[in-house]
Amino acid sequence: MNGKIDMSSSYQTANYLVGSGGSIWLKADTITGSGSVNATGGKSNSNRGGGGRIRFDFNTYDYTGIINVGGE
């Protein structure tokens, strides 16, 4: 996997409530590559959403990319 998977919540410019990050489940015999997988929470001027969840199911793991589920 060398691309980008992104289930992050969006940034709001005003003081609105924001959402949490989404869920990602990757299932494969081998997970390899250097892309990015993101499920971060959204943010606005005064609010922050929680991070989402990422799950990998695999037999062989050789992924060197970025994995980010942090809340903003």
N, C-alpha and C positions, 0 to 999 in steps of 0.2 A: 504494500500500500504506500504509494508515494504522493497521493493527492491530499485533499483536506475533507474531513468530515466535521461538520459544525452544527451542533444543536444548542448553541448559546442563545440566551435571551438578549433582546435588543437594548440599546442605550436610549434613554428618554431625555430630551432637553429640558423638560419642565419637572416639577416636583410630583410626578405621578408614581403610583405603585408600580413595581416592576416584577417580572416573573423570575422563577428559578430556571436553571439550565435544564435541558431535556435529558433523555436517556438514550444511550447507544449500547448496542449489544453486537459485538463482532464474533462470529463463529466460523472457524476455518481450521483445517488440519495444520496449516503453517501460516503464521502471521509474521511478515517481514516487510521491510521498507523504512522510509525516513520521512513520511508525511506528518500530518498533524490531526489530532482527534481532540475536539473541544466541546465542553458542555458547561460553560461558565454562566453564572447568574447575571442578570441585567443590572443596570445602575441608572440612577437619575441624579439630579443635583443633591437630593437628600435621602434617597432610599437605595438599598442594595438587595439583590436577590441571591438566594443560596445557589451553590453549585449543583450540577446535575450528577448523574451516575454514568460510568463507563464500565462495561464488562467485556472481557476477552475470554473466549473459550477456545483452547488450542491444544495441539500435541507438541508442536515445535514453535518456539517464540524467538525471533531474531529481529525484533522491531527496535529501531534506534531513533524514532521520531519523537515528537512532542505530544504529551498527554496532559490535558489541563481541565480540571473540574472545579477550580477555585471559585468561591463566591467573590463578587467584586467588592 
